[in-house]
Amino acid sequence: MLAGEQNFKDIVLNPLPWYEENGIHLHLGKTISRIDRTRRVVVTDDGTEARYDCLLIATGSTPFILPVPGKDLKGVITYRDICDTEIMIETARVRRRAVLIGGGLLGLEAANGLKLRGMDVAVVHLADTLLERQRDATAGTLLQQSLQERGLSFPMGKSTTGIVDNGSGEVGAVRFKDGEEIPADLVVMAAGIRPNSALAESAGLHCNRGIVVGNTLQTYDPRIYAVGECVSHRGVAYGLVAPLFEQARVCANHLALMGIGTYKGSVSSTRLKVTGIDLFSVSDFLGGDGTEEIVLSDPASGAYRKLVIKEGKLVGACLYGGPTEPGTSSCCARAASSANCAITSCSARPASATSARSSTTSSTGRHRTVAPPAASRSTTTWSRPGSWSRACCTACSTRSTLRHCARWSGPVAWSAS
Ligand SMILES: Cc1cc2nc3c(=O)[nH]c(=O)nc-3n(C[C@H](O)[C@H](O)[C@H](O)COP(=O)(O)OP(=O)(O)OC[C@H]3O[C@@H](n4cnc5c(N)ncnc54)[C@H](O)[C@@H]3O)c2cc1C
């Protein structure tokens, strides 16, 4: 919506009549203030009560607000709901300078949207590269360059110590630890989220950075389940939709008394929603000891592809820019999350493969095979790949090229001529 690519109607999950048609009694505009576990009722702030046999908590999370002076000034907001979006759209009509605190997925999407709406946008980030938890440094740097070309600026490695009043109770600037200040008419804090577990905690449910649930999404009270961003499952709180759908599927199974599903955690993949920038990563995209990396770097087309392989299996991927084919990222996501999938006989053909560096590389006639090294980390780099013959991903039947995909189950091989 902020980027002007969708309107409110496009992002609503279900229209209001859907709830009635599906036998769901919807209480709009009410906040649940208490769970009475003894009487098995929930109580809203206006005193309405609803009884339950089983209760599902899905209270989401709240944005983290930096505890700095000036955080309550007019013009300082977070990015969570439709009101925040409307404030940003409205402010962009009448003001010029926006500062985003946090160069994560949400911060960058907001920055891009505000830029498209005509604001001068600076993204303040504590780390030295953007999206450091979702991308490797190379992809982060390429992304930053691309966004700079669109006119965004990036004060990097900056720690915010305060928001400065413009003299009228509104935001006027953002101040950093090194004393520098940058002017701002709007400050958007996109510095992370915290599970919204206060309601559960006040009802005496066990919480630890989220409502603690087991593999059936059940809390410590057998009648109460929880899913979504409010949950801590095996110590992990997820902040993306896909894992939450997986949780919901298992939970629904148990609420319907089928009792056969278990949730064992999710492999998260992320994609930046900025039109014109294709950036995707999944699972262990950084690699480490005992992994092999296949890196395709083609600065001419702005493409960067990294596959991380461990013990013959694809365990992570990071894809940035360049030509893409439909299904590429979902193919990698499935492959990296599948316990049984590995890479085999990828028949891609680098016309001018320049350096294939691997301690266990062997040549076998028209095919060179790179077997993942036993205990060390190695990288095979093809800078400027030429033409690639096509391969087929057996994990999802997607036809693709090695730029995007391979056939997953065994050592990697490619045609040398
Ligand atoms: C701007 C934005 C863009 C995003 N884009 C993506 C994306 O592209 N892809 C992706 O995977 N994820 C994205 N996310 C994250 C995704 O939206 C969340 O992970 C997901 O919505 C979390 O679902 P949830 O049901 O746990 O919580 P929510 O969707 O936050 O729902 C929780 C609901 O509970 C209500 N609630 C809380 N407490 C109470 C109470 N006491 N009484 C009554 N109601 C209460 C809240 O008002 C809220 O409506 C985005 C998030 C934001 C903010």
The ligand as an ORCA input file, in Angstrom:
! r2SCAN-3c Opt
* xyz 0 1
  C       4.055     -3.774      7.347
  C       4.262     -5.245      7.468
  C       4.552     -5.995      6.339
  C       4.766     -7.359      6.446
  N       5.041     -8.079      5.321
  C       5.246     -9.411      5.421
  C       5.509    -10.190      4.265
  O       5.583     -9.677      3.168
  N       5.687    -11.518      4.408
  C       5.613    -12.134      5.619
  O       5.772    -13.347      5.710
  N       5.372    -11.408      6.745
  C       5.182    -10.074      6.662
  N       4.931     -9.347      7.800
  C       4.835    -10.060      9.085
  C       3.431    -10.670      9.213
  O       2.471     -9.693      8.958
  C       3.250    -11.220     10.605
  O       4.243    -12.217     10.820
  C       1.871    -11.845     10.811
  O       0.849    -10.956     10.493
  C       1.733    -12.233     12.272
  O       0.462    -12.823     12.430
  P      -0.147    -12.992     13.875
  O      -1.516    -13.540     13.664
  O       0.779    -13.702     14.781
  O      -0.229    -11.496     14.443
  P      -1.028    -10.244     13.888
  O      -1.254    -10.337     12.428
  O      -0.333     -9.048     14.432
  O      -2.452    -10.383     14.569
  C      -2.598    -10.223     15.970
  C      -3.952     -9.573     16.205
  O      -4.305     -9.726     17.564
  C      -4.877     -8.501     18.003
  N      -4.727     -8.448     19.469
  C      -3.596     -8.370     20.187
  N      -3.878     -8.353     21.502
  C      -5.234     -8.420     21.615
  C      -6.134     -8.437     22.698
  N      -5.713     -8.367     23.972
  N      -7.458     -8.500     22.424
  C      -7.916     -8.578     21.153
  N      -7.119     -8.558     20.081
  C      -5.785     -8.489     20.305
  C      -4.064     -7.444     17.293
  O      -4.790     -6.237     17.272
  C      -3.916     -8.071     15.924
  O      -5.026     -7.746     15.102
  C       4.703     -7.981      7.715
  C       4.432     -7.222      8.859
  C       4.228     -5.874      8.745
  C       3.941     -5.069      9.987
*
